[in-house]
Amino acid sequence: MKKLMLAVVMLLSTSAAFAGDSEPLKAILKAKTYAEAQDLIKANLDQLANDAEKAKAYNKLVDLAMEKVSREQGTITSNQMAKQFGQGKEVPYDTLGFNKAIYDAISNAFLCNEYDQKPNEKGKVKPKYESNNATRLYGLRPNLINAGQTAAQHNNQTEALKFFGMYVESAKNPLFNSVDKGKNPDTYLGEVARVAGVYAFQANNMELANKYVDVALQDTAVYKDALNLKLYIMQQGLKTKEDSVQYVNKLKDLYAKNTNNDQIFSTLVTMYGSLKMISEQDKMLNDKLAADPTNALAWALKGQIYMNENKPKEAVDCFKKSVAKDGKNVIVLTYLGFCLNAQAGAINGNKDEQQKLYKESEGFLEQARSLDPNREKANWSYPLYAVYYSLYGAADSRTKEMEALTK
């Protein structure tokens, strides 16, 4: 009896080991088109026998999408030959279908790999599709950029986000872990991630926007623009003091990682001021100046604080120290002229001293004008009009010129 039971167990085990595909999977594998297979998977995914069948089903979608990719690639290659060597004639190809098929192939390969990496009935992970899919799909990724650009040119923001986002997602997906990134450096990732972050922000998907911008921040070539976007995204939705305090804490974390970053430094100083966290603001400025006594940005921010407090003399002292280090900052030059004018306007009974201040202001404001003739960075025309009026009178051609600009 014992031997008989053992034989029955062995028979059952053998039957399970050689069990064929389930009926739902057979139907999926017989599908002739991508759309048909996709509909069958959606309807029968839960009916598939196990993870191995689900991986096989999604790999079928990859195969069908790749059939479309291969057909269009063949046409593209033939067109290139025709153009370069005069062999045959160029024929149109399905650009949108090609782009969609690449997206579908990659996205379904990700799903296939998720199930392919799960333990089998013996508790072991033996992926069947990972290597082949990684090999045939990784080189197609740059086409996602082209697809995103095409969508952007047609003002289709949803499609642009879809393709740019997939390029970023695929950069870190486990499917491509086996690809030697050292031999195949991804030089486009940072910029594409930044652009994807912009589209995600425009779509009001803040989770995706932050995710993509964080990828872009890892690329030194686009770090500055990516950080500007990151800070802008972080500023959105600040409706309460608690929101602003949380934002400040995030800024502090960013600044702790990069104390030499001017963008984070100036934003944090400004936020301290708006929250009336004066001691924190003073400490941050003083620490910066203790470490770098000629820091142009710190002196400019300190000057702006005094200017907003209606202390033009103290503001002038700070702005001059900033200009001494960086004489090409149009905003600081304009602020300096404005504060010198304020000092002059406060003088009574000493015209010589007053005119001396206006003359000094004239030099700084004309420097701002030469650096920014179209007033794209700062509106230097109003304080310069006040200088010309005070020094040369209303009838002077310089005064009239500035008066026209202020209207």
Secondary structure as the mmCIF struct_conf table of DSSP 4:
data_model
#
loop_
_struct_conf.conf_type_id
_struct_conf.id
_struct_conf.beg_label_comp_id
_struct_conf.beg_label_asym_id
_struct_conf.beg_label_seq_id
_struct_conf.end_label_comp_id
_struct_conf.end_label_asym_id
_struct_conf.end_label_seq_id
HELX_RH_AL_P HELX_RH_AL_P1 LYS A 2 ALA A 17
TURN_TY1_P TURN_TY1_P1 PHE A 18 PHE A 18
HELX_RH_AL_P HELX_RH_AL_P2 GLU A 23 LYS A 30
BEND BEND1 THR A 33 THR A 33
HELX_RH_AL_P HELX_RH_AL_P3 TYR A 34 ASN A 44
HELX_RH_3T_P HELX_RH_3T_P1 LEU A 45 GLN A 47
BEND BEND2 LEU A 48 ASN A 50
HELX_RH_AL_P HELX_RH_AL_P4 ASP A 51 PHE A 85
BEND BEND3 GLY A 88 GLY A 88
HELX_RH_AL_P HELX_RH_AL_P5 THR A 95 ASP A 116
TURN_TY1_P TURN_TY1_P2 GLN A 117 GLN A 117
BEND BEND4 LYS A 118 LYS A 118
TURN_TY1_P TURN_TY1_P3 GLU A 121 LYS A 122
BEND BEND5 GLY A 123 GLY A 123
BEND BEND6 LYS A 128 TYR A 129
HELX_RH_AL_P HELX_RH_AL_P6 GLU A 130 LEU A 137
HELX_RH_3T_P HELX_RH_3T_P2 TYR A 138 LEU A 140
TURN_TY1_P TURN_TY1_P4 ARG A 141 ARG A 141
HELX_RH_AL_P HELX_RH_AL_P7 PRO A 142 GLN A 153
TURN_TY1_P TURN_TY1_P5 HIS A 154 ASN A 155
HELX_RH_AL_P HELX_RH_AL_P8 GLN A 157 LYS A 172
HELX_RH_3T_P HELX_RH_3T_P3 PRO A 174 PHE A 176
TURN_TY1_P TURN_TY1_P6 ASN A 177 SER A 178
BEND BEND7 VAL A 179 VAL A 179
TURN_TY1_P TURN_TY1_P7 LYS A 181 LYS A 183
BEND BEND8 ASN A 184 ASN A 184
TURN_TY1_P TURN_TY1_P8 THR A 187 TYR A 188
HELX_RH_AL_P HELX_RH_AL_P9 LEU A 189 GLN A 202
TURN_TY1_P TURN_TY1_P9 ALA A 203 ASN A 204
HELX_RH_AL_P HELX_RH_AL_P10 MET A 206 ALA A 216
TURN_TY1_P TURN_TY1_P10 LEU A 217 GLN A 218
TURN_TY1_P TURN_TY1_P11 THR A 220 VAL A 222
HELX_RH_AL_P HELX_RH_AL_P11 TYR A 223 GLN A 235
TURN_TY1_P TURN_TY1_P12 GLN A 236 GLY A 237
BEND BEND9 THR A 240 THR A 240
HELX_RH_AL_P HELX_RH_AL_P12 LYS A 241 LYS A 257
TURN_TY1_P TURN_TY1_P13 THR A 259 ASN A 260
HELX_RH_AL_P HELX_RH_AL_P13 ASP A 262 SER A 274
TURN_TY1_P TURN_TY1_P14 LEU A 275 LYS A 276
HELX_RH_AL_P HELX_RH_AL_P14 ILE A 278 ALA A 291
TURN_TY1_P TURN_TY1_P15 PRO A 293 THR A 294
HELX_RH_AL_P HELX_RH_AL_P15 ALA A 296 ASN A 308
TURN_TY1_P TURN_TY1_P16 GLU A 309 ASN A 310
HELX_RH_AL_P HELX_RH_AL_P16 PRO A 312 LYS A 325
TURN_TY1_P TURN_TY1_P17 GLY A 327 LYS A 328
HELX_RH_AL_P HELX_RH_AL_P17 VAL A 330 GLY A 345
TURN_TY1_P TURN_TY1_P18 ALA A 346 ALA A 346
BEND BEND10 GLY A 349 GLY A 349
HELX_RH_AL_P HELX_RH_AL_P18 LYS A 351 LEU A 371
TURN_TY1_P TURN_TY1_P19 PRO A 373 ASN A 374
BEND BEND11 GLU A 376 LYS A 377
HELX_RH_AL_P HELX_RH_AL_P19 SER A 381 TYR A 392
TURN_TY1_P TURN_TY1_P20 ALA A 394 ALA A 395
BEND BEND12 ASP A 396 ASP A 396
HELX_RH_AL_P HELX_RH_AL_P20 SER A 397 THR A 406
#
